[in-house]
Amino acid sequence: MIGKERKASKKPPENGVALLTVLLLVAVMAVIAATALDRLQLSTRLAANAGSITQARAFALAAEQIATARIEDLVSADSAQTTLAGGWMGTERQLPIPGGTAVAKVGDGGNCFNLNSLVKESPNGELIAVPFALQQFVSLMGHIGIDRDAAYVIATSAADWIDSDQSPIPGGAEDGYYRGLETGYVPPNQLMISRSELRAVNGVMPEYWDLLRPWVCTLPIAELSPINVNTLLPEQAPLLAMLIPQANLDTRAAAAYLSRRPDSGWGSLPQFWSEPLLADLNPRMQATTQTKLKTDWFTLDAVVTLGDSEVTERALIDAREAPVRVLWRDWGEDS
């Protein structure tokens, strides 16, 4: 009897262990279920966000179609010149979309310093540096607040970034410099696709990039920047001043001159250059051939907000021939 009583006394602890095991299993299953639910909710949100982003990009592409149609109308209205008539440039347009907002604006894509103008193509197909373009770039940087020594390093390094050879221009940098960095890389030795490439160039500190970003572009041509004097704004006077780097043109005087432009445009390049402020500048032969009355390149900046998603786009539009076409687009480009 005593032995049986001892055996009977062990059953309650066994039941307690079993109950504890069941409770632990229930707790583990609850945790697993909660985790699975959280992951399911996260996956659902991610899928919804991905769907919103895809839809937002579709609306941005629709904005492209509207922009190219309007640019075609603008270009065909006057094949000789492009002016600011009609308020097309820089005006933010609200585009109605379901469940969100879309804002787009068109700009003159040639009124900038074309980074690809730092080189030209030689008869054998190689890209070689252009000293005059280097001078223009250094001049522009001086007018926007970058000291000359830093500007020279940036300009020569940017030319080395694009040109075909491996011999650095004095002050510049080629493959050997970039390979030696803590996280090494090499220049592409071809025309830049996006202006943001400049951020990887030797000498371009973050503060310099912030200053340069509104002034530089990457047209798909190795030619001097085609500045349209009919659309160049007074606040863009540094671009006019850079055209003749040796002249050190005063930007305030240049801005004042641009603000006096006739509403219908200058009419002719000789009329534009006849102003005493410009007529007495020497040498100016390259600058007079570089300036234009007509815009061949346009930019489109679009911001589409849909739910919690926002998509930004910058596109380059080629209007040299009809129909106008989008050459490239950057999603999320910091315009």
C-alpha positions in Angstrom: 0.0 0.0 0.0 2.8 2.3 0.8 4.4 1.6 -2.6 1.2 2.2 -4.4 0.7 5.5 -2.5 4.2 6.6 -3.6 3.4 5.8 -7.2 0.1 7.7 -7.0 1.9 10.7 -5.5 4.0 11.1 -8.7 1.1 11.6 -11.1 0.3 15.2 -10.2 3.8 16.4 -11.1 3.6 14.5 -14.4 0.3 16.2 -15.2 1.8 19.6 -14.4 4.7 19.0 -16.7 2.4 17.9 -19.5 0.2 21.0 -18.9 3.3 23.2 -19.0 4.5 21.6 -22.2 1.1 22.2 -23.8 1.1 25.9 -22.7 4.6 26.3 -24.1 3.5 24.8 -27.4 0.5 27.1 -27.5 2.8 30.1 -26.7 5.2 29.1 -29.5 2.4 28.6 -31.9 1.0 32.0 -31.0 4.4 33.6 -31.6 4.8 31.8 -34.9 1.3 32.8 -36.0 1.9 36.4 -35.0 5.2 36.5 -36.9 3.6 34.9 -39.9 0.7 37.5 -39.7 3.2 40.3 -39.5 5.1 39.0 -42.5 1.9 38.6 -44.4 0.9 42.2 -43.6 4.4 43.4 -44.6 4.3 41.4 -47.8 0.9 42.8 -48.5 2.1 46.4 -47.9 5.2 45.8 -50.0 3.0 44.4 -52.8 0.7 47.4 -52.5 3.6 49.8 -52.6 5.1 48.1 -55.6 1.8 48.3 -57.3 1.5 52.0 -56.4 5.0 52.7 -57.7 4.3 50.9 -61.0 1.1 52.8 -61.4 2.8 56.1 -60.5 5.5 55.4 -63.2 2.7 54.8 -65.7 1.3 58.2 -64.9 4.7 59.7 -65.3 5.1 58.1 -68.7 1.7 59.6 -69.6 3.0 63.0 -68.6 5.9 62.4 -71.1 3.4 61.8 -73.9 1.6 65.1 -73.0 4.9 66.9 -72.8 6.2 65.6 -76.2 3.0 66.5 -77.9 3.2 70.1 -76.6 6.9 70.4 -77.5 6.0 69.3 -81.0 3.4 72.0 -81.2 5.9 74.6 -79.8 8.7 73.6 -82.3 6.4 73.5 -85.3 4.9 76.9 -84.5 8.2 78.6 -85.3 11.0 76.6 -86.9 13.4 79.6 -86.7 13.4 80.3 -83.0 12.1 79.2 -79.6 11.0 82.0 -77.2 9.3 82.1 -73.8 6.0 83.0 -75.4 3.1 81.0 -74.0 4.8 80.4 -70.6 5.8 76.9 -71.4 9.1 76.9 -69.6 9.4 76.1 -65.9 5.7 76.4 -65.2 4.4 73.6 -63.0 1.4 71.8 -64.5 -1.0 69.9 -62.4 -2.2 66.7 -64.1 -5.4 65.1 -62.9 -4.9 61.5 -61.8 -7.2 59.3 -59.7 -6.1 58.9 -56.1 -3.1 61.1 -56.2 -1.3 64.1 -57.7 1.0 64.6 -60.6 3.1 67.7 -61.3 5.2 68.2 -64.4 7.3 71.0 -65.8 9.3 71.4 -69.0 12.6 73.3 -69.3 15.2 74.2 -71.9 17.5 71.3 -71.9 20.4 73.1 -73.6 20.8 76.0 -71.3 23.4 74.3 -69.1 27.0 73.3 -69.2 27.1 70.1 -71.3 29.7 68.0 -69.5 30.2 66.0 -72.7 31.5 69.1 -74.4 34.7 68.6 -72.4 35.7 66.2 -75.2 35.4 65.9 -79.0 35.7 62.9 -81.3 38.9 62.7 -83.3 39.1 61.4 -86.9 40.1 57.9 -85.5 37.1 57.8 -83.2 38.9 58.6 -79.9 37.5 61.1 -77.4 40.1 63.9 -76.7 39.9 66.9 -74.3 38.8 70.3 -75.6 40.8 73.1 -73.9 38.2 75.8 -74.6 35.4 73.8 -73.0 37.7 73.3 -70.0 38.1 77.0 -69.7 34.3 77.5 -70.0 33.7 75.0 -67.2 36.3 76.6 -64.9 34.7 80.0 -65.7 31.2 78.8 -64.8 32.4 77.3 -61.5 34.1 80.6 -60.6 30.8 82.5 -61.2 28.8 80.2 -59.0 31.2 80.3 -56.0 33.8 77.5 -56.5 37.4 78.7 -56.2 39.7 78.5 -59.2 42.0 75.8 -57.9 39.2 73.4 -57.0 37.4 74.3 -60.3 40.5 73.4 -62.3 40.8 70.0 -60.6 37.1 69.2 -61.2 37.2 70.3 -64.9 40.4 68.4 -65.8 39.3 65.3 -63.9 35.8 65.4 -65.6 37.6 65.5 -69.0 39.8 62.6 -68.0 36.7 60.7 -66.9 35.3 60.9 -70.4 38.4 60.9 -72.7 39.8 57.8 -74.3 43.4 58.0 -73.1 45.0 57.0 -69.8 47.3 60.1 -69.6 45.9 62.5 -66.9 45.6 66.1 -67.8 47.7 68.2 -65.3 45.4 68.4 -62.3 43.2 65.6 -63.5 42.9 61.9 -62.7 42.8 58.7 -64.7 42.3 55.0 -63.8 45.3 54.8 -61.5 43.9 57.3 -59.1 40.5 55.8 -58.9 41.8 52.2 -58.5 43.9 53.3 -55.5 40.8 54.6 -53.6 39.6 52.5 -50.6 36.7 51.4 -52.7 38.3 51.4 -56.1 36.5 51.9 -59.5 37.4 53.1 -62.9 36.1 55.8 -65.2 34.0 54.7 -68.2 36.1 56.7 -70.7 33.0 57.5 -72.7 30.3 60.2 -72.8 28.4 60.7 -69.5 24.9 59.4 -69.4 23.7 61.3 -66.3 24.9 64.4 -64.7 25.0 62.5 -61.4 28.2 60.7 -62.7 30.0 63.9 -61.9 29.7 63.1 -58.2 32.2 60.2 -58.7 34.8 62.5 -60.3 38.0 63.5 -58.5 37.6 66.8 -56.7 33.8 66.9 -56.6 33.0 67.3 -52.9 29.4 67.2 -51.8 29.3 70.9 -51.3 30.6 71.4 -54.9 28.0 69.0 -56.3 25.2 71.0 -54.6 26.5 74.1 -56.3 27.0 72.5 -59.7 23.9 70.4 -60.0 21.5 73.1 -61.3 24.1 74.2 -63.9 25.3 71.0 -65.6 23.8 68.5 -68.0 24.8 65.6 -70.2 23.6 66.0 -73.7 24.4 62.9 -75.9 26.7 65.0 -78.1 30.3 66.0 -77.7 29.6 69.7 -78.6 29.7 73.0 -76.8 26.5 73.8 -74.8 23.9 75.2 -77.2 22.8 78.2 -75.2 19.5 79.6 -76.5 19.6 83.4 -75.7 15.9 83.6 -76.3 15.1 81.4 -73.3 18.1 82.1 -71.0 16.8 83.6 -67.8 18.4 86.5 -66.0 19.2 84.2 -63.0 21.1 82.0 -65.5 23.6 84.9 -66.3 26.6 82.7 -65.3 25.9 80.6 -68.4 26.2 83.8 -70.5 29.3 84.9 -68.6 31.1 81.5 -69.2 30.7 81.7 -73.0 33.8 84.0 -73.1 35.9 82.8 -70.3 38.8 85.3 -70.9 36.4 88.3 -70.6 35.4 87.8 -67.0 32.0 89.2 -67.8 30.1 90.7 -64.8 27.1 88.5 -64.1 25.0 91.3 -62.7 25.4 93.3 -65.9 24.7 90.1 -67.9 21.5 89.5 -65.9 20.3 93.0 -66.5 20.9 92.6 -70.2 18.9 89.4 -70.3 16.0 91.0 -68.4 15.7 93.6 -71.2 15.1 90.9 -73.9 12.1 91.7 -76.1 9.1 89.5 -75.5 9.4 88.2 -79.1 13.0 87.2 -78.6 16.2 88.8 -80.1 15.2 88.0 -83.7 18.8 87.4 -84.7 22.1 86.6 -83.1 23.8 89.7 -84.5 21.1 91.7 -82.7 21.9 89.9 -79.4 25.6 90.4 -79.7 25.3 94.1 -80.7 24.9 95.2 -77.1 28.0 97.2 -76.1 28.3 95.0 -73.0 29.0 92.0 -75.4 30.2 93.7 -78.6 33.5 94.9 -77.1 34.4 91.4 -75.7 37.3 89.7 -77.3 37.8 87.0 -78.4 34.2 85.9 -78.9 34.1 84.0 -82.2 33.4 80.6 -80.6 30.8 82.0 -78.3 28.9 83.6 -81.2 28.6 80.3 -83.0 27.7 78.5 -79.8 24.7 80.7 -79.0 21.3 79.8 -80.6 17.9 81.2 -81.1 16.2 77.8 -81.1 15.9 75.0 -78.5 16.7 71.5 -79.6 16.7 69.8 -76.2 14.1 69.9 -73.5 13.9 68.5 -70.0 10.8 67.1 -68.3 10.7 66.9 -64.5 7.7 65.0 -63.1 6.6 64.2 -59.6 3.8 61.7 -59.1 2.3 61.0 -55.7 0.0 58.0 -55.3 -1.0 56.9 -51.8 2.2 56.6 -49.8 4.3 56.3 -52.9 6.1 59.1 -54.7 7.9 58.8 -58.0 10.2 61.4 -59.5 11.4 61.4 -63.1 13.7 63.5 -65.2 13.6 62.9 -68.9 15.7 64.4 -71.8 13.6 65.1 -74.9 15.3 65.4 -78.4 13.5 67.9 -80.6 16.0 68.1 -83.4 13.8 66.2 -85.7 10.1 65.3 -85.8 8.6 63.5 -84.1 10.3 64.6 -80.9 11.4 61.7 -78.7 12.5 60.9 -75.1 16.2 59.9 -75.2 16.5 58.8 -71.6 14.8 59.1 -68.3 16.1 58.9 -64.7 13.8 57.6 -62.0 14.4 59.3 -58.7 17.0 61.8 -60.3 17.7 64.7 -57.9 16.7 67.5 -60.2 
